[in-house]
């Protein structure tokens, strides 16, 4: 690693506009090797990754994109950037995966893509989803922002669709402060994403520059350097997170009213967040937050994306009420508690969290 990283040289040359990138290509090669894909494109953030994927697939005004209702709004906003129409699909009763009957009800001749969102590192049933997209001839853009290292049938999430989109924001298992990357095995689409992330500037042939509208979605050399550094022990980080979550599960599984999230047999989650369900989950999540236990619904106010005002305003004249309904997702988010863990949480800190869960759940039972 010493022959790759030269901090002093990076600082001296960081602001030289004529200097070619050194660390970004190295980082992309290492990402590509880790996930065993043909192309990795480093970008500014995961929103940029999803947006570039939509643009590369020529998704535009009036096209429909199927998305889970139980997604963070940042997974949906890039669809609005393209003036396309998000069609929200309900989940299963106690699982973040699609209700596949609802998925088939929501597809139309305007549907161009589907975006599974692997919240908390959890997988969807990729066997069913691959059969679905084959039947309807649409593409998959995977939002794997929290799923670094999660697998389905021993294959990494983010490598099943036409594109896999990842985040490297603080708090992710692979973090560079901010940033993201795209995975794809399609060389032509990868090249288009590379152009679009840099204002559609073609350095090899400047006569082809600005052939279409692009964006400033570049990642910096410093972020790429951090990525190279943190990739060295990514597998160890994933295993550490799995052990953290398994420990919490073991300590809370027998609490009355607590149901540990039921993972598929075919998935090997990175266990990004410990997840449990309780009939009073939202109340518990809010009380945990007051006790400084960070979690998705109590701390960050996570609700189904189609219940956000900005989404409802955008969709009100575009999507019928029936195609916006997702009752299971609303119910799931009222019951689910997803804890936020960090690398620096040792056993003592986790025992504090477990103690607070025990106390608050018993108060609610």
Secondary structure as UniProt FT lines:
FT   TURN            2..4
FT   HELIX           7..13
FT   TURN            14..15
FT   TURN            17..18
FT   HELIX           23..35
FT   STRAND          39..43
FT   HELIX           46..56
FT   TURN            57..58
FT   TURN            61..62
FT   STRAND          64..68
FT   HELIX           74..81
FT   TURN            82..83
FT   STRAND          85..89
FT   STRAND          91..92
FT   TURN            93..94
FT   STRAND          95..98
FT   HELIX           100..106
FT   TURN            109..110
FT   STRAND          111..115
FT   HELIX           119..121
FT   HELIX           126..136
FT   STRAND          139..143
FT   TURN            145..146
FT   TURN            148..149
FT   STRAND          151..152
FT   TURN            153..154
FT   STRAND          155..156
FT   TURN            157..158
FT   STRAND          163..167
FT   TURN            170..171
FT   STRAND          180..184
FT   HELIX           187..196
FT   TURN            199..200
FT   HELIX           206..208
FT   TURN            209..210
FT   HELIX           221..231
FT   TURN            232..233
FT   HELIX           234..252
FT   TURN            253..254
FT   TURN            256..257
FT   STRAND          259..260
FT   TURN            265..266
FT   STRAND          267..268
FT   STRAND          275..277
FT   TURN            279..280
FT   HELIX           281..290
FT   TURN            291..292
FT   HELIX           296..299
FT   HELIX           305..307
FT   HELIX           309..315
FT   TURN            316..318
FT   HELIX           321..324
FT   HELIX           327..335
FT   STRAND          336..339
FT   TURN            343..344
FT   HELIX           347..364
//
